[in-house]
Amino acid sequence: AQKVTQAQTEISVVEKEDVTLDCVYETRDTTYYLFWYKQPPSGELVFLIRRNSFDEQNEISGRYSWNFQKSTSSFNFTITASQVVDSAVYFCALSIYNQGGKLIFGQGTELSVKP
Amino acid sequence: GAGVSQTPSNKVTEKGKYVELRCDPISGHTALYWYRQSLGQGPEFLIYFQGTGAADDSGLPNDRFFAVRPEGSVSTLKIQRTERGDSAVYLCASSSFNEGGNTGELFFGEGSRLTVL
């Protein structure tokens, strides 16, 4: 069975601090995809990143960066110099190859960035 | 519109009633997904369509839940004899297929909030 665990339920930081959101996944499949989505108060899930299981290169996009480590089954997300607009619930998700793109979500981490 | 559209945005009903929730996916997207999100939880998979057919309905909780997508575009999630435990936000997403038959990014709608009194 597949599972995604986001152990941090809530995180609160002050603006300009760096923050890392943890994600640990479980699967016996060798080909899979990992995702991060952002859910602002409006409720619509916004795609942030998709990585496949064969690409462990870290990725940076502006203030966002992702660290994928298969050895520890982790796919952590770091926001550098956080801003108030980063306040949202962030979800990590797993999709198994050839299962139709069905996403298995973690419980989410609510990030609050205070001015 | 350009995004996934869901109606109604809010639905309040009484226990035992029948409810329909509608999803209009992004034009040209062949894959359509329904998820349910309870307060403080991540979205939970319900059913996935590829074209008109339900390719995976393993997430439907029981036979009170049913979904259709008769023309391969708009989908309707139907809930019979609603129960208080069905109260949640029902999210719809669509996607286009890419390499190897797998999908990439799922585009989500804003959801339909169902409250069963």
HADDOCK unambig.tbl for C-alpha pairs under 7 A between the chains (distance, minus, plus):
assign (segid A and resid 43 and name CA) (segid B and resid 110 and name CA) 5.53 0.50 0.50
assign (segid A and resid 44 and name CA) (segid B and resid 108 and name CA) 6.24 0.50 0.50
assign (segid A and resid 44 and name CA) (segid B and resid 109 and name CA) 5.82 0.50 0.50
assign (segid A and resid 44 and name CA) (segid B and resid 110 and name CA) 4.34 0.50 0.50
assign (segid A and resid 45 and name CA) (segid B and resid 108 and name CA) 5.75 0.50 0.50
assign (segid A and resid 47 and name CA) (segid B and resid 105 and name CA) 6.85 0.50 0.50
assign (segid A and resid 97 and name CA) (segid B and resid 102 and name CA) 6.10 0.50 0.50
assign (segid A and resid 98 and name CA) (segid B and resid 101 and name CA) 6.42 0.50 0.50
assign (segid A and resid 98 and name CA) (segid B and resid 102 and name CA) 5.51 0.50 0.50
assign (segid A and resid 100 and name CA) (segid B and resid 102 and name CA) 5.70 0.50 0.50
assign (segid A and resid 100 and name CA) (segid B and resid 103 and name CA) 6.55 0.50 0.50
assign (segid A and resid 101 and name CA) (segid B and resid 102 and name CA) 5.70 0.50 0.50
assign (segid A and resid 101 and name CA) (segid B and resid 103 and name CA) 4.83 0.50 0.50
assign (segid A and resid 105 and name CA) (segid B and resid 42 and name CA) 5.62 0.50 0.50
assign (segid A and resid 105 and name CA) (segid B and resid 43 and name CA) 6.17 0.50 0.50
assign (segid A and resid 106 and name CA) (segid B and resid 42 and name CA) 5.68 0.50 0.50
assign (segid A and resid 107 and name CA) (segid B and resid 41 and name CA) 4.99 0.50 0.50
assign (segid A and resid 107 and name CA) (segid B and resid 42 and name CA) 4.44 0.50 0.50
assign (segid A and resid 108 and name CA) (segid B and resid 41 and name CA) 6.74 0.50 0.50
assign (segid A and resid 108 and name CA) (segid B and resid 42 and name CA) 5.82 0.50 0.50
